[in-house]
């Protein structure tokens, strides 16, 4: 069971006694996150401070929020899909916690309006960049956990991700691997994979096909086998999905 951490022991969390620089708009954000419950404004400001803005920034809170988000989403999927195997659950989780999905939630909250960025990031439009928005959202999640504890942070996540979770629940889990891979890549705005027969073995009446599945925008390939070209392509697509799952978990 997770317990609320004692943030006073962490020197990276700002605990200055100086007046809070947070304005009324940021207090509105805190109220929206916590359904009008109060929150430490200095902690929320730190969660919205990019590393380009100084040494007291949101990276440690982001680390904490990423772990908490993964746990809560995994729990929800485990409950909603009791017959799904690990691979399917991992794919569904990846679709909910990838950079693009997190940035969409951050935009709904208008986090970009509150970000504290260094001058270089300001000039380059960092307040609208997916990676910065996604990291800030994870840091905000971490800040809520530090300030309010696990139960309230979990309730907040269930509210923020209610629509994305419902969308995933509506998806057809029985789609074949090629379709799932295609839809996954399209959701990431990536090109579709190439399939190539690389080997045909066996007698005419008992042939086996080997197919290579290749992602065209990076050097990642998988091999699939089957008694027909179609089955070999499906197997190669399944192996590619598994490779992407492993990489997402290791990221």
N, C-alpha and C positions, 0 to 999 in steps of 0.2 A: 504494500500500500504506500502511495506517495504521501509525504507530509509537507506542509508549508515550510520552506527553508527559512533559516535565520539570515536575512540579507545583511545584517549589521557586520557579519564576519567577512564580507566580500568587499575589499577596498575598491573594486572597480565600479561599485554601485554608488552613485553620487548621493551624499547625505548632507549637503551643505545646509547651514542654518540661514543662509541669505534668502531674501524674498524670492519667491518662485517667479521665473520669467514667463511662465505659462499664461497665455491670454485667455479670455473668455471663450474663444472658439475652441481651444484645446480642451477646456473643461466640458464643452458640449460633446466633444469626441469621447471623453472619459465616461460621460453620462450615457452615451449611446452604446458603448462597449459593455457597460455594467448595469444597464437598465436603471440609470439614475443613482446608483450607489456611488459613494465617494471613492476617490482613488488618489494615491500619492502622485502629485503632479510632477515632481522632480523625476520620479521613476519613469513616468510616461514620456517625459521630454527626452530622457536618455534613450528610451526605446526608439525614438524618432530621430536620433542623432547619428548620421552616417559617419563612418571612420574618417572620411575626408574633412570633417569639421573639428576634429581634435581627438586627444587621447581618451577622453571619457565619451564612449560611444556605445552603440547597440550590439556589438559583436557577441559579447557573452550572453546577453539576454536572447539574442537570436539563436544561439546554440541551445539554450534551455527551451525556448519556444518550439524549435524544430522537433526536439524529442517529445515534448508534450503533445504536439499536434499529431505526430505519427502514432503515438499510443492511443489517443482518443479516436482517431479515424479507424485504426485497426480494430479497436473494440466494437465500434459501430458496425463495421463490415462483418466482423465475426458473428455478431448477433443477427444481422439481417440476411446473411447468406450461409445458413447452417450446412449446406451440402457442397459449398465451394471448396476447392482444394487450395493449397498455399499459393500456387501460381496465379490462379484467378483472383484471389484476394489481393495479392501483391499488385496485379495489374490495375485493379479497381482503386487501390490506395494510391498508386502512382498517378492515376488520372485526376485524383483529388488534391494531391499535395505537390504537383509539379509547379515549376516557376510560373507558367502562364495562368494556372488556376488560382494560385495564391495572389498573383497580381490583380486578377479580376476582383477578388474579394477586397483587396486593398483599395482598388478604385471605387468600389461601392461605398467604402468608408471615407473616401477622399483623403487617404493618408498622404498622398503627394502634396496636398496643401499645407501639411504640418511638418514636413521633413526639414531637418536642419542639415544643410549640405555645405561642403567647402566651396570656395569660389570656382574651382575648376569644374566640379560636378554641376554647379548651378548654371554655368555657361553652356555646358553640354546637354542640358535638359535632363539631368539625373532624376528630377522629381517625377518624371513620366516613364522611367526605364523599368522594365519588368523585373530585372534582377534586384534593383534597389527597393522597389515596392514589396516584392516577395520577402526579402530579408527584413524589412521594417515590420511587416505583418507578423513574422515569426518572433521578432523582438518584442512587439506589443503583447503577444501571447505570453511570452516569458515574463514580462513585467506584471501582467495581471496575475500570473501564478505566484510570483514573489510577493505581491502585495495582498492578494486575496485568498490564496490557497487553491488546492486542486479542484474542489467541488465547483467553485464559482468559475474558475477558468474553463472547466469542462462544459458547464452550462453555456458559457459565452461561445465556445467553439460549436456546440450543437446548434445554436442560433445562427451564427455566421455561415455555417456550412450546410444548413438545412436544405437549401435549394440544390446545391451541387450533389449532396448525398441522395436526394430524391431523384435527381436525373440519372445518377449511376444505378439506382435501384430499378429504374425503368428499362435499362439497357438489357438486351437479350444476351444472357450469359451463354447460350448454346450456339452462338455464331462460330463458324469454323475459324481455324487459326489464321488463314489468309485474310479473311474479312476483319478479324480483330486487329491484326497487325496493320492493315491498311487504315482502319479507323483511328488506331493509336497514333500512327505517323501523321495523319491528316489533322488530328487534334493538336499536334505540336507544330503544324505548318511545315512539315518536312516532306520531301519527295517520296514517291512510292518506291518499293524495292524492286530489284530485278531478279528474275528467276532464270537459271540456265541449267540445262541437262549436262552433267559433266561425265556421266558414266551410265552405260547400259550393259548389264551382264545377264548370263543365263540363257537357256534355250528359248526359242521363239514362244513356246507355250507357257513358259515360266520365267519371264523376264523380270529383272529388278532394275529400278531406275534410281540414280543418285542425282540430286538437284542441289545447286548452290543458290542460296538466298543472299543477296548483297544489297546493303544500304548504299545508295548512290552518293550520299553526301558525307560519308566517312568510310574508313577502311574496316568495316565490320561485316563478316560473312559467316554463314552457318551452312551446314550440310544436312540434307534430309534424304531418307530412303523410303521406297515403297514399291508395290507391285504394279503401279502405274505412275505416269508422270504427275497426274493430279495428286495422288497420295504422297508422292515424294515432295511435291511443292508444299502441301499442307504440313508435312513433318518438318521441312526446313523453316517454314513460318513459325511453327511452334517452338523450334529451337531458338529462333531469333527473339521471340517474345520472352523466352526464359533468359536469354543473354541480357536483354534490356532490363528485365526485372532485377537481375543480379547487380547490374551496374547502378540502378536506381538505389538499391539497398546500400551499396558501398559508397555512394556519393556523399 
